[in-house]
Structure formats: structure tokens, C-alpha cells
């Protein structure tokens, strides 16, 4: 199975957002766009792919409305499946290109989210063993320090499950 196929299988097993009105064929197509974006933007790295899967699950629940750009977070300051906050990006022109369910904006969203997640790598290095993933995911969710929050714990739990899933399915390029 390819990495994209494994990601798609995992995405389709997730409960749809309560806002979603799309039918199963449309959902499969949209999840395929997300799976492709994660596979490509992770560069085949399973850790990065699992991080994108966990972040987008908890930040947007893969919501159809969020993906299309019709619903935003943080009082209109966060967009796309990875909920990129405009203050964190600081480039409003780029921020305006992140929402949309087509392949290009979806890839830009995932790529930007992974870059932002990488900015908090110092939290991983500073945290106690056993709390490292919780720390980096907490920092992503708050945009601030490395203090471990419930949302960071939840994302880390999903991350570990997604990473385990990807390893079990042994994606091949």
C-alpha cells in the first residue's frame, strides 16, 4: 500500500464532522485530496504525515466547511484544515491562499502547518521523556510556550495512533 493509500484509509475511518453534508462519494474524493496533500508534503516521512493527520483531525475535524474556507477558527483568524492563525504566519497574502478544497490550497495548508509545527521543535527537545510529543502539540495549539495542555495530550494520542497505523500498513513509495 502507498503512503497516500494508508492515509486515505485512516481518514475514511474518522467520524465526519457534524457540519458535513457531503455524501460518501464526495467525502471520499475530498479525503483523497487531503491524503495526497499529506503524503506529498510530508515527503514520505511517516512522523510528519502522522503529525499532519493528528493536527488536522483536532484542529478542524476534517470539516468540509473548514476545508472549503467557509468556516474559520479563532474568531475568523485561523483558516484551513490545520487552522493556521494569521498572526503565526504574518504573511496575509499567503494566509489568504490556504483555504480551499482543491489540491493546491490543501497542499499549501498542510505544508504551512508542518512548517509551523516544526517551529515548536524546541519544546520537544526541552520536555521530559514521555512528554515530548505532548509539549510540541500543545505549543502548536496555543502558539505559545511549551506548557502541556489537554489539547496537546489529545493530539499526541492521535499522533501516536496515526503513526502506529502507518507503520502497520508499511507504506511503500
C-alpha positions in Angstrom: 0.0 0.0 0.0 1.2 3.5 -0.7 1.5 6.2 1.9 -1.3 8.1 0.3 -3.5 4.9 0.4 -2.7 4.3 4.0 -3.6 7.9 4.9 -6.8 7.7 2.9 -7.8 4.5 4.7 -7.2 6.2 8.1 -9.0 9.4 7.1 -12.1 7.5 5.9 -12.3 5.7 9.3 -12.6 9.0 11.1 -16.1 10.2 12.1 -17.2 13.0 9.7 -17.6 16.5 11.2 -21.2 17.3 12.3 -21.1 20.2 9.8 -20.5 17.9 6.8 -23.4 17.5 4.3 -21.4 15.8 1.6 -22.3 12.3 0.5 -20.0 9.3 0.7 -18.6 9.7 -2.9 -17.9 13.4 -2.3 -16.3 12.7 1.0 -14.1 10.0 -0.5 -12.9 12.5 -3.2 -12.2 15.2 -0.6 -10.4 12.9 1.7 -8.3 11.7 -1.3 -7.2 15.3 -1.8 -6.2 15.6 1.9 -4.4 12.2 1.8 -2.5 13.3 -1.3 -1.5 16.6 0.3 -0.3 14.9 3.5 1.6 12.3 1.6 3.3 14.8 -0.7 4.0 17.5 1.8 5.4 15.0 4.4 7.9 13.9 1.8 7.1 10.3 2.7 8.2 10.8 6.3 5.8 8.9 8.5 6.3 11.1 11.5 5.5 14.2 9.5 2.5 12.5 7.9 1.2 11.4 11.3 1.7 14.9 12.7 -0.4 16.4 9.9 -3.1 13.8 10.4 -3.3 14.5 14.1 -3.2 18.3 13.8 -5.8 18.5 11.1 -8.1 16.0 13.0 -8.1 18.0 16.2 -7.9 21.5 14.6 -10.7 21.1 12.1 -12.1 17.5 12.3 -11.6 17.4 8.5 -14.7 19.6 8.3 -16.0 20.1 4.8 -16.8 23.8 5.6 -13.4 24.5 7.1 -11.7 22.8 4.1 -13.7 24.9 1.6 -12.9 28.0 3.5 -16.5 28.7 4.6 -15.8 28.3 8.3 -12.8 29.7 10.2 -11.5 29.4 13.7 -10.3 31.8 16.4 -12.9 34.4 15.5 -12.0 34.4 11.8 -8.2 34.5 12.3 -7.5 30.8 11.5 -8.0 29.0 8.2 -7.8 25.6 6.6 -7.6 22.1 8.0 -4.5 22.8 10.0 -6.1 26.1 11.5 -3.3 28.4 10.5 -3.6 31.6 12.6 -2.8 34.7 10.6 -0.7 36.1 13.5 1.5 33.0 13.3 2.0 33.3 9.5 2.4 37.0 9.3 2.0 37.0 5.5 -1.6 37.8 4.9 -1.3 37.2 1.1 -0.1 33.7 1.7 -2.6 33.1 4.5 -5.4 34.0 2.1 -4.3 31.1 -0.2 -4.6 28.4 2.4 -8.3 27.7 2.4 -10.0 25.7 -0.3 -10.7 22.1 -1.0 -8.8 21.9 -4.3 -5.4 20.2 -4.3 -3.2 23.3 -4.4 -4.7 25.2 -1.3 -4.8 21.9 0.6 -1.1 21.2 -0.1 -0.3 24.8 0.9 -2.3 24.4 4.1 -0.5 21.1 5.1 2.9 22.4 4.1 2.4 25.6 6.2 1.1 23.6 9.1 4.1 21.3 9.1 6.5 24.3 8.9 4.7 25.9 11.9 4.8 22.6 13.8 8.5 22.4 13.2 8.9 25.9 14.7 8.0 24.4 18.1 10.6 21.6 17.9 12.4 23.2 20.8 9.5 22.2 23.0 10.1 18.6 22.1 13.8 18.9 23.0 13.2 20.6 26.3 10.4 18.4 27.5 10.8 15.4 29.8 10.9 12.0 28.1 7.4 10.7 27.8 6.0 14.2 27.5 7.8 15.4 24.3 5.0 14.9 21.8 2.5 16.4 24.2 4.7 19.5 24.5 5.2 20.2 20.8 1.5 19.6 20.0 0.5 21.9 22.9 2.7 24.6 21.5 1.2 24.2 18.1 -2.3 24.5 19.5 -1.6 27.6 21.7 1.0 29.3 19.5 2.9 30.0 22.8 5.2 28.2 25.2 5.7 24.6 25.8 3.3 24.2 28.7 1.4 20.9 28.2 -2.3 21.4 27.6 -5.2 18.9 27.3 -5.4 19.6 23.5 -1.7 18.8 23.2 -2.2 15.5 25.0 -5.2 14.7 22.7 -3.2 15.5 19.6 -0.2 13.4 20.8 -2.5 10.5 21.5 -3.9 10.7 17.9 -0.4 11.2 16.5 0.8 8.0 18.2 -2.3 6.1 16.8 -1.8 7.5 13.3 2.0 6.8 13.3 1.3 3.2 14.5 -1.3 2.8 11.8 1.1 4.0 9.1 3.8 1.7 10.3 1.4 -1.3 10.5 0.4 -0.7 6.9 4.1 -0.4 5.8 3.6 2.3 3.1 5.7 1.9 0.0 6.5 4.7 -2.4 
